[in-house]
Amino acid sequence: MEGIMKKFLVFMTLVAGISFSLDFACVDTNKVIRESKFIAKAQSELRRELEKYQKLIQEKQKELTRLKKSLESKVLSEKAKEKKVKRIEQLEDELRKLQVEAQSKLSRKKAELERMVFEKVIKVVKAIAKKRKIKAVFDCNSMLYWDKSIDITSEVLRELDK
């Protein structure tokens, strides 16, 4: 047990020595995600796409429901029933394809927006770090303790939302 404690103390001494020789800062990424207007705009763009597909899917589902109810009518001839059954099958197929398409496009759009947001955040953080001669920037959420003076989150938010 003493050997482990000695190794831990040596490690902490090294870390302390390294941290004094580096200029570093942290960014609260959760706060950036919550408060950035830039990120909110990207999220609302994705939400609009989702709502567009939801509306299309709901319209198809309503038409399908209406057709299924009309199929129950006793006054329909066999030929008319067959025609409605084919239309129902066609609509069900269209609905499945639309759902797959929506899921695929929304996944791609989400990935594209996440990449764009990530690249912009990194660009802003790098610019601030260079300007302030900061050698390393960490996520505040992964640190056990930090002095508020090294938190550059507000500055990142200002630059991101310009």
Helices and strands as residue ranges (DSSP letters): H 2-21, E 24-27, H 29-35, H 37-71, H 78-131, E 136-139, G 140-142, G 148-150, H 153-160
